[in-house]
Amino acid sequence: MKKLALHWQILLGMVFGVIFALIFTNFDWGSQFITDWIKPFGSIFINALKLIAVPLILASLIKGVSDLKDISSLSKMGLRTILTYIATTIIAVSIGLAIVNIFQPGKSIDQDTREELIESYGGDAELRQKDAEKQKEAGPLQALENLVPDNIFGAASNNGNMLQVIFFAVFFGIGMILIPEKQAQPVKDFFDALNEVILKMIDLIMLFAPYGVFALLAALVVEAPSADLFMALLYYALCVVLGLVLMIAAYTLIVWLFTKKTPRFFINGISPAQLLALSTSSSAATLPVTMERVEEHLGVDRQVSSFVLPIGATINMDGTSLYQAVAAVFIAQAFGMNLDFATQLGIIVTATLASIGSAAVPGAGMVMLVIVLGQAGIPEAGLALIFAVDRPLDMVRTSVNVTGDAAVSMMVAKSQDKLHDPKIKNWDDNYSPQKNQ
């Protein structure tokens, strides 16, 4: 009997996880059982993915940069990558602003609901404000200063320091390009082999993916806020989801026009990574799978994917920037504020820059949202209004972030003439680690 494709296995795991949790929450002991005996398996799955994130970036980026042979190829690819990421982020923010101005979800919240939300989540909002204040107090070149680590082992010990790891990997790869090829070859062979080992580890971890997402979704259901709070913010959540769906549609259209690959080809190729991002809410944790899908199923040359995707996982947060635009205007509407065109233009700029600074981990976009609110003159306390639905929306916007990374990698590969037929010809077939040989 033919096994189900990976994305269907993951989707079934998510559905069964929700059903399982809804059944068990009817028992007094059910929620505690899921927390104690089911949730840990989801945490193990995420930790396994995070475990290989740093070595994957080091191995793949060093390999990718050293394979370019000369600095001019690196600078050309880097410029195209950054400009494309910025362009897609501006599109995302613009879509978000258009939707929130058309539907105006903030005007649907009454005073009693607003006060209830602020009372329930005011403490969380205050913590996010403090984190954002630290970033505001930093100097104008603090981001550039933070880019260069003083200790690569210290930087590699924390997944929140991905940009520092990327800087070291690119710097190391440039050093390999600049020395005689004969001297660099042993080091290159080591990282080539390390990269293959990491990819094989990804294969093994993904065998556990359906069970991991089952545990994650079951835990999410039992830990979710009350239904009353969700209903009060349903209109806002639908606006965010509509914007994110339109952004995915925009990616497929851009890929179709630019690479001549059909929307079905693109979505089927990247869908397991989308579903994994949906369950983990972490671009960094999903990165290993994103790289495997882009290389094996979408036909992007590893030389491109190993450079474009790690950078995208840390600076390309289109879903996050779209959400920040919708959330900022929504909060302003809830407080009865009317934002003029100049202020909303400022939101586009700030959200674009803030998305670059967002860590590729769950909830990081919320900290950056405080900066967006402050720039637009919107009360930061309004952050508490959206905490109730932030977790499920974080899942969806992370899926969009991953989709954007894949789309840009295909576009950059096409411009470099490095977009080939997929290694796995039947990309809608079963996922099998043996096919990666």
Secondary structure, DSSP 8 states (H G I E B T S, - for coil): -----HHHHHHHHHHHHHHHHHHHTTSTTHHHHIIIIIHHHHHHHHHHHHHTHHHHHHHHHHHHHHHT-SHHHHHHHHHHHHHHHHHHHHHHHHHHHHHHHHH-GGGG--HHHHHHHHHHHHHHHHHHHHHHHHHHHS-TTHHHHHHS-S-HHHHHT-GGGHHHHHHHHHHHHHHHHHS-HHHHHHHHHHHHHHHHHHHHHHHHHHTTHHHHHHHHHHHHHHHS--HHHHHHTHHHHHHHHHHHHHHHHHHHHHHHHHH---HHHHHHHHHHHHHHHHHH--HHHHHHHHHHHHHHTS-B-HHHHHHHHHHHHHH--HHHHHHHHHHHHHHHHHTT----HHHHHHHHHHHHHHHHH--SSTTHHHHHHHHHHHHHT--GGGGGGGGGGHHHHHHHHHHHHHHHHHHHHHHHHHHTT-B---SSS-TTS---GGGG-
